[in-house]
Amino acid sequence: MTATATPISPQTLGEQDFQTLAALNKAAGDPLRLEILRLLRTESMGVLELTAVFDSKQSGMSHHLKVLARTGLVTTRREGNSIFYRRALPPAEDSLGDYIRALFQAIDVMPLSQAVQTRLDDIRAQRGEQSRVFFARHFHEFRRHQEMIAEHELYARSVLDMLGSIQLPAHDTALELGPGEGYFLPALSQQFRRVMAVDNSADMLDQARTTATSASLGNVEFILGETSDLLTAYPHTVDCLIANMVLHHIPKPETIFQHAAAILKPGGCLIISELSAHDQHWVRESCGDLWLGFREEELTEWAQTAGLTTGESQYLGLRNGFQIQVRCFRRPQSNIVFNK
């Protein structure tokens, strides 16, 4: 999908804007910084991870990130004791924002080198292994760990209410990603002809299967794997995809939106319940969280990049200081073009 940026002219720029434009040009005048911006389009990474991906010195990487942050081309976010970097959203509709959007569009058509892509895949694999190791060790305590943050019933009710209020193509197929111990499966089983429960942990999937057996659910299929494993087998066949409190356990959470866009039927919905951004770093060790929640804008941006439209939203404030966002994203009825 191609967008045309509005040309910048002296009439639309003030003196301060010219200084900002000069700083932006200087920041973008280094090939490595352009590669960093290209990578951070769909990644959120710490300085040590970026150092490893680009095979560079930490001091040099820190300098490049400081330059990019100072000009507003990247944003920072604290995750416990670590700082993660992500490409910033361009400013609202103004000339400098148009300039930055045009810069990003030019960067995004350039592929990552094979060496960088390989090292990036290694980082993602390390994150995924961290999550898998935690659940392999603590799967029998999953409910207790989860309820240290929020009880299942608190967000499950909001998800069910949202599910009942939206128009779906049909009630043929629902997919729950990361069903945990399976407590949401009975509700899905009642509303859909077929339910798929997908998890990359065999132990957790066994827990969900036990719950389904106890409730005599005969229309639930259990699939060991990732959503990426379903792209070829189930293209555009799912009416609703549910992800309850799982994004913060996924190495690259934005891929869920891309996979949802490929799996959902036209008009189908992705419903996510997820923690809002917080600073409670203890959840990393105690609950196996990879991410400390997400900003509303992050989920919206990931959805838009995947070609999904933003629908209903609810926000649940908890007494322990956490907030849960329940969000609905829809695959448009017409054909969509995915941003690569």
C-alpha positions as CSV (number, residue, x, y, z in Angstrom):
1,M,0.0,0.0,0.0
2,T,1.6,3.3,-1.1
3,A,1.0,6.6,0.6
4,T,2.0,10.0,-0.7
5,A,3.5,12.4,1.8
6,T,2.8,16.2,1.5
7,P,5.9,18.1,0.3
8,I,7.6,20.3,2.9
9,S,7.9,23.9,1.9
10,P,9.4,26.9,3.6
11,Q,5.8,28.2,4.0
12,T,4.9,25.3,6.2
13,L,8.1,25.3,8.4
14,G,9.1,27.7,11.0
15,E,12.6,28.5,12.2
16,Q,12.4,25.9,15.0
17,D,11.1,23.4,12.5
18,F,14.1,23.9,10.2
19,Q,16.4,23.1,13.2
20,T,14.4,20.0,13.9
21,L,14.6,19.0,10.2
22,A,18.3,19.5,10.2
23,A,18.6,17.3,13.3
24,L,16.4,14.6,11.7
25,N,18.6,14.6,8.5
26,K,21.7,14.3,10.6
27,A,20.2,11.4,12.6
28,A,19.1,9.6,9.4
29,G,22.5,10.3,7.7
30,D,24.1,7.1,9.1
31,P,23.5,3.7,7.4
32,L,23.5,1.8,10.7
33,R,21.0,4.1,12.2
34,L,18.8,3.5,9.1
35,E,19.1,-0.2,9.6
36,I,18.2,0.2,13.3
37,L,15.0,2.1,12.3
38,R,14.2,-0.5,9.8
39,L,14.5,-3.3,12.4
40,L,12.6,-1.4,15.1
41,R,9.5,-1.0,12.8
42,T,8.2,-4.3,14.2
43,E,10.6,-5.0,17.1
44,S,11.0,-3.8,20.6
45,M,14.6,-4.5,21.7
46,G,17.2,-3.6,24.3
47,V,20.6,-2.2,23.6
48,L,22.4,-5.5,24.3
49,E,20.0,-7.3,21.9
50,L,20.6,-4.7,19.2
51,T,24.3,-4.9,19.8
52,A,24.1,-8.7,19.2
53,V,21.8,-8.3,16.1
54,F,24.1,-5.8,14.4
55,D,27.4,-7.3,15.7
56,S,28.5,-4.0,17.0
57,K,30.0,-2.5,20.2
58,Q,27.7,-1.6,23.0
59,S,29.1,1.9,23.3
60,G,28.6,2.6,19.6
61,M,25.0,1.2,19.7
62,S,24.2,3.3,22.7
63,H,25.4,6.4,20.9
64,H,23.3,5.7,17.8
65,L,20.2,5.0,20.0
66,K,20.8,8.3,21.9
67,V,20.9,10.2,18.6
68,L,17.7,8.6,17.4
69,A,15.9,9.1,20.7
70,R,16.9,12.7,20.9
71,T,15.3,13.4,17.5
72,G,12.2,11.5,18.4
73,L,12.7,8.8,15.8
74,V,12.7,6.1,18.5
75,T,11.0,5.9,21.8
76,T,12.1,4.2,25.0
77,R,10.3,2.0,27.5
78,R,11.5,0.6,30.7
79,E,10.9,-3.2,31.3
80,G,12.0,-3.8,34.8
81,N,15.7,-3.0,34.9
82,S,16.0,-2.9,31.1
83,I,15.2,-0.2,28.6
84,F,13.7,-1.3,25.3
85,Y,13.7,0.8,22.1
86,R,10.9,1.0,19.5
87,R,10.5,3.1,16.4
88,A,8.3,6.1,17.3
89,L,5.0,6.9,15.6
90,P,5.3,10.0,13.4
91,P,3.8,13.2,14.7
92,A,0.2,14.0,13.9
93,E,-0.6,15.4,10.5
94,D,1.9,18.1,9.9
95,S,4.9,18.7,7.6
96,L,7.5,17.2,9.8
97,G,5.3,14.2,10.4
98,D,4.9,13.8,6.7
99,Y,8.6,13.9,6.3
100,I,9.2,11.2,8.9
101,R,6.5,9.0,7.3
102,A,8.2,9.4,4.0
103,L,11.6,8.5,5.5
104,F,10.1,5.4,7.2
105,Q,8.4,4.3,3.9
106,A,11.7,4.5,2.1
107,I,13.5,2.5,4.8
108,D,10.8,-0.2,5.0
109,V,11.2,-1.3,1.4
110,M,14.8,-2.3,2.2
111,P,15.2,-5.9,3.3
112,L,17.3,-6.8,6.3
113,S,20.5,-8.6,5.4
114,Q,20.6,-12.3,5.9
115,A,23.2,-12.0,8.7
116,V,21.0,-9.5,10.6
117,Q,17.9,-11.6,10.0
118,T,19.7,-14.8,11.3
119,R,20.9,-13.0,14.5
120,L,17.4,-11.5,15.0
121,D,15.8,-15.0,14.7
122,D,18.3,-16.1,17.4
123,I,17.1,-13.4,19.8
124,R,13.5,-14.3,19.2
125,A,14.3,-18.0,19.8
126,Q,16.0,-17.1,23.1
127,R,12.9,-15.1,24.2
128,G,10.6,-18.0,23.3
129,E,12.8,-20.5,25.1
130,Q,12.7,-18.4,28.2
131,S,8.9,-18.5,28.2
132,R,8.7,-22.2,27.4
133,V,11.2,-23.1,30.2
134,F,9.1,-21.1,32.7
135,F,5.9,-22.9,31.9
136,A,7.6,-26.3,31.7
137,R,8.7,-25.7,35.3
138,H,5.6,-24.0,36.7
139,F,2.6,-25.2,34.6
140,H,1.0,-26.8,37.6
141,E,1.1,-23.4,39.3
142,F,-0.2,-21.4,36.3
143,R,-3.5,-20.4,37.8
144,R,-1.9,-19.2,41.1
145,H,0.8,-17.2,39.1
146,Q,-1.9,-15.7,36.8
147,E,-4.1,-14.7,39.7
148,M,-1.3,-12.8,41.4
149,I,-2.2,-10.2,38.7
150,A,-5.8,-10.8,37.9
151,E,-8.4,-13.5,38.4
152,H,-9.6,-15.1,35.3
153,E,-13.3,-14.2,35.9
154,L,-12.4,-10.4,35.9
155,Y,-11.5,-10.3,32.3
156,A,-13.3,-13.4,31.0
157,R,-16.7,-11.7,31.7
158,S,-15.7,-8.6,29.7
159,V,-14.5,-10.8,26.8
160,L,-17.7,-12.7,26.8
161,D,-19.7,-9.4,26.9
162,M,-17.7,-8.1,23.9
163,L,-18.1,-11.4,22.1
164,G,-21.9,-11.2,22.5
165,S,-22.0,-7.6,21.3
166,I,-20.1,-7.9,18.0
167,Q,-21.3,-9.1,14.6
168,L,-19.4,-12.2,13.4
169,P,-19.4,-13.8,9.9
170,A,-20.8,-16.9,11.6
171,H,-20.4,-18.9,14.7
172,D,-18.7,-21.8,13.0
173,T,-15.1,-21.7,14.3
174,A,-13.3,-20.0,17.2
175,L,-9.7,-20.3,18.1
176,E,-8.3,-19.6,21.5
177,L,-4.6,-19.0,21.7
178,G,-2.9,-20.0,24.9
179,P,-6.0,-21.4,26.7
180,G,-4.2,-21.9,30.0
181,E,-6.1,-24.4,32.0
182,G,-9.1,-24.2,29.7
183,Y,-11.5,-22.2,31.8
184,F,-12.7,-20.2,28.8
185,L,-13.3,-23.2,26.6
186,P,-16.8,-24.1,27.9
187,A,-18.1,-20.6,27.0
188,L,-16.6,-20.8,23.5
189,S,-17.9,-24.4,23.1
190,Q,-21.4,-23.2,23.7
191,Q,-21.2,-20.4,21.1
192,F,-19.3,-22.0,18.3
193,R,-19.7,-25.2,16.4
194,R,-15.9,-25.9,16.5
195,V,-13.3,-24.6,18.9
196,M,-9.5,-24.9,18.4
197,A,-7.3,-24.5,21.5
198,V,-3.7,-23.7,20.5
199,D,-0.7,-23.7,22.8
200,N,3.1,-24.3,22.4
201,S,3.3,-26.0,25.8
202,A,2.3,-29.6,25.9
203,D,1.8,-29.5,29.7
204,M,-0.5,-26.5,29.5
205,L,-2.5,-28.1,26.6
206,D,-3.0,-31.2,28.8
207,Q,-4.4,-29.1,31.6
208,A,-6.8,-27.5,29.1
209,R,-7.8,-30.9,27.7
210,T,-8.5,-32.2,31.3
211,T,-10.8,-29.2,31.8
212,A,-12.6,-29.9,28.5
213,T,-13.0,-33.6,29.3
214,S,-14.5,-32.8,32.8
215,A,-17.0,-30.5,31.1
216,S,-17.8,-33.0,28.4
217,L,-16.9,-30.6,25.6
218,G,-17.0,-32.6,22.4
219,N,-16.3,-29.9,19.9
220,V,-12.8,-28.7,21.1
221,E,-9.6,-29.6,19.2
222,F,-6.3,-29.3,20.9
223,I,-3.3,-28.2,18.7
224,L,0.3,-28.1,19.9
225,G,2.1,-25.3,18.2
226,E,2.0,-21.6,17.3
227,T,-0.4,-19.6,15.3
228,S,2.2,-19.5,12.5
229,D,1.6,-23.3,12.2
230,L,-2.0,-22.7,11.2
231,L,-1.5,-20.2,8.3
232,T,-1.4,-22.8,5.6
233,A,-4.0,-25.2,7.1
234,Y,-6.6,-22.7,8.1
235,P,-6.5,-19.6,5.9
236,H,-9.5,-17.3,6.4
237,T,-11.5,-20.0,8.2
238,V,-11.8,-18.6,11.8
239,D,-14.7,-16.4,12.8
240,C,-13.1,-15.3,16.1
241,L,-9.7,-15.5,17.6
242,I,-9.3,-15.1,21.3
243,A,-6.1,-14.3,23.1
244,N,-6.6,-13.9,26.9
245,M,-3.6,-12.6,28.7
246,V,-1.0,-14.2,26.4
247,L,0.7,-11.4,24.5
248,H,3.0,-10.6,27.4
249,H,4.3,-14.2,27.1
250,I,5.1,-14.1,23.4
251,P,8.5,-13.2,22.1
252,K,7.2,-11.1,19.2
253,P,3.6,-10.2,20.1
254,E,2.9,-8.1,17.0
255,T,3.0,-11.3,14.9
256,I,-0.3,-12.4,16.4
257,F,-2.0,-9.6,14.6
258,Q,-0.4,-10.6,11.3
259,H,-1.4,-14.2,11.8
260,A,-4.9,-13.3,12.8
261,A,-5.3,-11.3,9.6
262,A,-4.4,-14.4,7.6
263,I,-6.5,-16.8,9.7
264,L,-9.7,-14.8,10.2
265,K,-12.6,-14.8,7.7
266,P,-13.5,-11.4,6.2
267,G,-15.4,-9.7,9.0
268,G,-13.9,-11.9,11.6
269,C,-12.6,-10.6,14.9
270,L,-9.5,-10.8,17.1
271,I,-10.4,-10.2,20.7
272,I,-7.5,-9.6,23.1
273,S,-7.5,-9.2,26.9
274,E,-4.1,-7.9,27.9
275,L,-2.3,-5.9,30.6
276,S,-1.8,-2.2,30.0
277,A,1.8,-1.0,30.3
278,H,3.0,-1.2,33.9
279,D,6.3,-1.1,35.9
280,Q,5.9,-4.2,38.1
281,H,9.1,-6.0,37.0
282,W,8.6,-8.8,39.6
283,V,6.2,-10.5,37.2
284,R,9.1,-11.5,35.0
285,E,10.4,-13.9,37.6
286,S,7.2,-14.8,39.3
287,C,4.9,-15.1,36.3
288,G,7.2,-15.7,33.4
289,D,6.2,-12.5,31.7
290,L,8.4,-11.3,28.8
291,W,6.7,-7.9,28.5
292,L,5.4,-5.5,31.1
293,G,2.0,-5.0,29.4
294,F,1.4,-2.8,26.3
295,R,0.4,0.7,25.5
296,E,-3.0,1.0,23.8
297,E,-1.2,2.7,20.9
298,E,1.1,-0.3,20.4
299,L,-1.8,-2.7,19.9
300,T,-3.6,-0.3,17.6
301,E,-0.4,0.2,15.5
302,W,0.2,-3.5,15.2
303,A,-3.4,-4.1,14.2
304,Q,-3.3,-1.3,11.5
305,T,0.0,-2.7,10.1
306,A,-1.6,-6.1,9.8
307,G,-4.6,-4.6,8.0
308,L,-7.0,-4.9,10.9
309,T,-9.4,-2.2,12.0
310,T,-9.9,-1.2,15.6
311,G,-13.3,-1.9,17.1
312,E,-14.6,-1.9,20.7
313,S,-12.4,-1.4,23.7
314,Q,-12.9,-1.7,27.5
315,Y,-10.5,-1.0,30.3
316,L,-10.6,-2.7,33.7
317,G,-8.8,-1.0,36.6
318,L,-7.7,-3.5,39.3
319,R,-7.2,-2.8,43.0
320,N,-3.6,-4.0,42.8
321,G,-2.7,-1.2,40.4
322,F,-2.8,-3.2,37.2
323,Q,-5.1,-2.3,34.3
324,I,-6.5,-4.8,31.7
325,Q,-7.5,-3.7,28.2
326,V,-10.0,-5.8,26.3
327,R,-9.8,-4.9,22.6
328,C,-11.5,-6.0,19.5
329,F,-9.8,-5.8,16.0
330,R,-11.7,-6.8,12.9
331,R,-10.5,-8.1,9.5
332,P,-12.3,-5.9,6.9
333,Q,-14.9,-7.4,4.6
334,S,-13.0,-6.3,1.5
335,N,-9.6,-7.6,0.5
336,I,-6.7,-6.1,2.4
337,V,-3.1,-5.4,1.6
338,F,-0.6,-6.4,4.2
339,N,2.4,-4.2,4.9
340,K,5.6,-6.3,4.6
